């Protein structure tokens, strides 16, 4: 019997989960065994999983899970260097040259485990089977506007927190922008899930919007139009061949640009299209100021959908469930493709 073990998230400010109680019930009905860890932070209460018939395990007990269990989480594991013997489903952030990612792969190699990276869980056409993109874009545009609103008062963006739903987020953002003129924004990657979410948030807030996608960036740069907008929202994943949208000399160049929302957020990747910063920002300090006069702030929170943990979890879990239902065939389909990516990167260590 295939055993899926849903672990509690151990990262700060992470309340999401990739399986809802209804999804767990569907897996159980299909003959899978489902264990769900208790969690002190998960936005969806444990009672629903218990009512669905799941086995309930103590929080953070996944290292003692049976050898045959497939451990499922979203964000990073604690960086304690321990060998990883299980098969893990999660976002590994390990295949683009990230230093922490190389450490993670070494732990898998040491323990004999396997990473099924959610970013590389794709269908036959190469499209991801599930993504948080829409809510990442929506929340990322919102926090970028918070950064811009704070600049209008001579401040930097204060800490951010979770919202019960997107309506509550819009109300809060509207109050911050109440006395300010609306900026204009450029979204690159506007036709994708991330860009769609970012654009819809901007439109809801009355922001002047320019939408670019592959056609507008095909010439490879430079892109002076980026500096002509008040806000730039990057919704393009860092990949080989990705053009540079913000070069290192941008902060000192003539510009209207004062806020960059790097929603795709992969600053340590060699392929990052934004070359003026080298670390993510946090919920406690959402804006990294890279230039003072005029100000230029970078917003680069790497778990943006968790600002809306219930809606983003429900959306993502619904997308992923059909693939989870195929877990008994881990040697086929999307799972086999993810395993092939993992094997290729392990071989390079």
RARACOR-V653055 format. One record per residue. N is the residue number from 1. PSI is psi in degrees with one decimal (NA if undefined). Layout:
N_PSI ; N_PSI
This chain:
1_129.8 ; 2_132.6 ; 3_112.8 ; 4_125.4 ; 5_109.1 ; 6_110.8 ; 7_158.7 ; 8_144.6 ; 9_137.4 ; 10_4.1 ; 11_145.7 ; 12_146.1 ; 13_39.8 ; 14_105.5 ; 15_1.9 ; 16_167.8 ; 17_150.1 ; 18_5.3 ; 19_126.4 ; 20_166.7 ; 21_-39.3 ; 22_-39.9 ; 23_-39.2 ; 24_-40.5 ; 25_-38.7 ; 26_-39.5 ; 27_-41.7 ; 28_-41.7 ; 29_-26.8 ; 30_0.2 ; 31_7.1 ; 32_154.7 ; 33_133.3 ; 34_122.2 ; 35_134.6 ; 36_126.0 ; 37_144.9 ; 38_153.6 ; 39_135.5 ; 40_-7.1 ; 41_-15.7 ; 42_134.7 ; 43_-24.8 ; 44_119.8 ; 45_153.9 ; 46_-24.5 ; 47_-35.9 ; 48_-36.9 ; 49_-38.3 ; 50_-42.9 ; 51_-30.0 ; 52_-17.2 ; 53_10.4 ; 54_153.4 ; 55_134.1 ; 56_126.4 ; 57_158.2 ; 58_152.5 ; 59_133.9 ; 60_30.4 ; 61_6.2 ; 62_-29.7 ; 63_-22.5 ; 64_8.6 ; 65_153.3 ; 66_152.4 ; 67_-32.5 ; 68_-2.3 ; 69_143.3 ; 70_114.0 ; 71_124.5 ; 72_119.6 ; 73_-175.3 ; 74_-60.8 ; 75_-173.3 ; 76_154.1 ; 77_160.1 ; 78_136.1 ; 79_69.8 ; 80_1.7 ; 81_1.4 ; 82_142.5 ; 83_146.4 ; 84_112.8 ; 85_-16.6 ; 86_168.7 ; 87_126.9 ; 88_135.4 ; 89_121.0 ; 90_173.1 ; 91_109.2 ; 92_-26.2 ; 93_51.6 ; 94_-1.2 ; 95_8.5 ; 96_27.1 ; 97_9.1 ; 98_131.9 ; 99_-44.0 ; 100_-31.0 ; 101_-38.2 ; 102_-38.4 ; 103_-40.1 ; 104_-44.3 ; 105_-36.5 ; 106_-35.1 ; 107_-38.8 ; 108_-41.5 ; 109_-39.8 ; 110_-36.9 ; 111_-11.7 ; 112_12.7 ; 113_-175.7 ; 114_140.4 ; 115_122.0 ; 116_93.2 ; 117_125.3 ; 118_-28.8 ; 119_-24.7 ; 120_16.5 ; 121_97.8 ; 122_158.5 ; 123_-174.4 ; 124_-21.1 ; 125_0.1 ; 126_4.5 ; 127_136.1 ; 128_138.8 ; 129_-20.9 ; 130_145.5 ; 131_147.0 ; 132_9.6 ; 133_-46.8 ; 134_-47.9 ; 135_-26.9 ; 136_-46.5 ; 137_-42.8 ; 138_-51.0 ; 139_-37.0 ; 140_-40.3 ; 141_-38.2 ; 142_-46.1 ; 143_-34.2 ; 144_-40.3 ; 145_-34.4 ; 146_-40.0 ; 147_-43.2 ; 148_-42.0 ; 149_-40.1 ; 150_-38.1 ; 151_-33.7 ; 152_-17.9 ; 153_11.2 ; 154_18.1 ; 155_177.4 ; 156_162.6 ; 157_129.9 ; 158_173.8 ; 159_151.3 ; 160_164.3 ; 161_179.8 ; 162_159.4 ; 163_147.5 ; 164_-30.7 ; 165_173.4 ; 166_-23.9 ; 167_-42.7 ; 168_-38.8 ; 169_-45.8 ; 170_-38.0 ; 171_-43.6 ; 172_-45.1 ; 173_-39.7 ; 174_-37.8 ; 175_-33.5 ; 176_-30.5 ; 177_2.9 ; 178_-39.9 ; 179_5.0 ; 180_145.8 ; 181_154.3 ; 182_134.4 ; 183_176.2 ; 184_152.3 ; 185_147.1 ; 186_125.1 ; 187_120.5 ; 188_126.3 ; 189_30.8 ; 190_-19.3 ; 191_-9.4 ; 192_-178.9 ; 193_-44.7 ; 194_-48.5 ; 195_-35.5 ; 196_-45.2 ; 197_-42.7 ; 198_-43.8 ; 199_-40.3 ; 200_-35.4 ; 201_-45.4 ; 202_-43.3 ; 203_-38.0 ; 204_-27.7 ; 205_6.5 ; 206_25.6 ; 207_134.7 ; 208_130.9 ; 209_132.7 ; 210_128.6 ; 211_122.7 ; 212_150.5 ; 213_-149.3 ; 214_-38.0 ; 215_-40.2 ; 216_-17.2 ; 217_3.6 ; 218_-28.5 ; 219_-9.6 ; 220_0.4 ; 221_172.6 ; 222_167.5 ; 223_81.2 ; 224_-21.7 ; 225_-27.6 ; 226_-43.4 ; 227_-12.3 ; 228_-9.7 ; 229_155.7 ; 230_-38.5 ; 231_136.7 ; 232_126.5 ; 233_113.9 ; 234_118.0 ; 235_22.2 ; 236_124.2 ; 237_143.3 ; 238_116.9 ; 239_160.9 ; 240_134.8 ; 241_-3.0 ; 242_129.4 ; 243_159.2 ; 244_121.5 ; 245_-33.1 ; 246_101.2 ; 247_168.7 ; 248_-28.3 ; 249_2.7 ; 250_-42.9 ; 251_-34.3 ; 252_-0.3 ; 253_157.3 ; 254_132.2 ; 255_153.6 ; 256_-21.8 ; 257_126.0 ; 258_-12.5 ; 259_130.1 ; 260_122.0 ; 261_97.8 ; 262_82.8 ; 263_-37.7 ; 264_-34.8 ; 265_77.2 ; 266_60.4 ; 267_-23.6 ; 268_-0.8 ; 269_144.0 ; 270_-20.6 ; 271_8.5 ; 272_132.8 ; 273_0.5 ; 274_109.7 ; 275_26.1 ; 276_7.1 ; 277_161.0 ; 278_14.1 ; 279_153.4 ; 280_161.8 ; 281_176.6 ; 282_169.1 ; 283_-34.9 ; 284_-33.3 ; 285_82.5 ; 286_-27.0 ; 287_129.7 ; 288_114.9 ; 289_117.9 ; 290_-8.0 ; 291_145.5 ; 292_-42.0 ; 293_105.7 ; 294_158.8 ; 295_149.3 ; 296_113.5 ; 297_140.1 ; 298_126.1 ; 299_119.8 ; 300_55.2 ; 301_132.4 ; 302_9.3 ; 303_50.2 ; 304_-39.9 ; 305_-18.9 ; 306_-8.2 ; 307_-23.5 ; 308_67.8 ; 309_-33.8 ; 310_-51.6 ; 311_-41.5 ; 312_-36.5 ; 313_-45.1 ; 314_-42.6 ; 315_-49.9 ; 316_-44.4 ; 317_-38.1 ; 318_-37.6 ; 319_-39.5 ; 320_-24.7 ; 321_-46.0 ; 322_-33.0 ; 323_-38.4 ; 324_-33.4 ; 325_-17.3 ; 326_10.2 ; 327_-34.0 ; 328_-17.3 ; 329_61.2 ; 330_-15.2 ; 331_14.3 ; 332_163.3 ; 333_-139.7 ; 334_-36.7 ; 335_-42.7 ; 336_-38.6 ; 337_-40.6 ; 338_-38.6 ; 339_-38.5 ; 340_-41.1 ; 341_-44.5 ; 342_-48.2 ; 343_-38.6 ; 344_-39.9 ; 345_-33.3 ; 346_-38.0 ; 347_-21.6 ; 348_-9.4 ; 349_NA
